[in-house]
Amino acid sequence: MMSVTLDIEGMSCGHCLNAVSRALHGVPGAEVKRVQIGRAEVTVAAKSTVEALVAAVAEAGYRATAVAQE
């Protein structure tokens, strides 16, 4: 398992927060630790899951970039 921090562009309100949170929770193999405006912390099982997280956020209408992976 590895921890990933995502910077997320375009979030500005509670609706944005809920949309991103739902998108991340829908990614198989991801355990969402925290979502706040502009950032999310997630634990994933594989590198491919990080790509799935970024894609899920994009589908929700925001832009995510993985900035830290441990």
Secondary structure, DSSP 4 states (H G I P E B T S, - for coil): -EEEEEEEES--SHHHHHHHHHHHHTSTTEEEEEEETTEEEEEESSHHHHHHHHHHHHHTT-EEEEEEE-
